Amino acid sequence: MLLKDLIAIDEFPQLEVGQWDRVIRMWEAVGKVPTVYVGGDFNQLPGISGTSPKDSKYWNKSCVHQV
């Protein structure tokens, strides 16, 4: 990844906790700080396992801005 890479994830509330954790671990492992843009609506369907990124241990560490 380059210094100013952008990771965009659409409908991220449908990701399961393990998938979201993997995205964050990969993001941290890069050693640089790419921007991660996520879009979606938590009032829609959850992931197949019934979990969402909000269930992740990383959720409260994330800098989340709601629009």
Secondary structure as the mmCIF struct_conf table of DSSP 4:
data_model
#
loop_
_struct_conf.conf_type_id
_struct_conf.id
_struct_conf.beg_label_comp_id
_struct_conf.beg_label_asym_id
_struct_conf.beg_label_seq_id
_struct_conf.end_label_comp_id
_struct_conf.end_label_asym_id
_struct_conf.end_label_seq_id
TURN_TY1_P TURN_TY1_P1 LEU A 3 LYS A 4
STRN STRN1 LEU A 6 ASP A 10
TURN_TY1_P TURN_TY1_P2 GLU A 11 GLU A 11
HELX_RH_3T_P HELX_RH_3T_P1 PHE A 12 GLN A 14
BEND BEND1 LEU A 15 LEU A 15
HELX_RH_AL_P HELX_RH_AL_P1 VAL A 17 ALA A 29
TURN_TY1_P TURN_TY1_P3 VAL A 30 VAL A 30
BEND BEND2 GLY A 31 LYS A 32
STRN STRN2 THR A 35 GLY A 39
TURN_TY1_P TURN_TY1_P4 PHE A 42 ASN A 43
BEND BEND3 GLN A 44 GLN A 44
TURN_TY1_P TURN_TY1_P5 ILE A 48 SER A 49
BEND BEND4 GLY A 50 GLY A 50
HELX_RH_3T_P HELX_RH_3T_P2 PRO A 53 ASP A 55
BEND BEND5 SER A 56 SER A 56
TURN_TY1_P TURN_TY1_P6 LYS A 57 TYR A 58
HELX_RH_3T_P HELX_RH_3T_P3 TRP A 59 LYS A 61
BEND BEND6 SER A 62 SER A 62
#
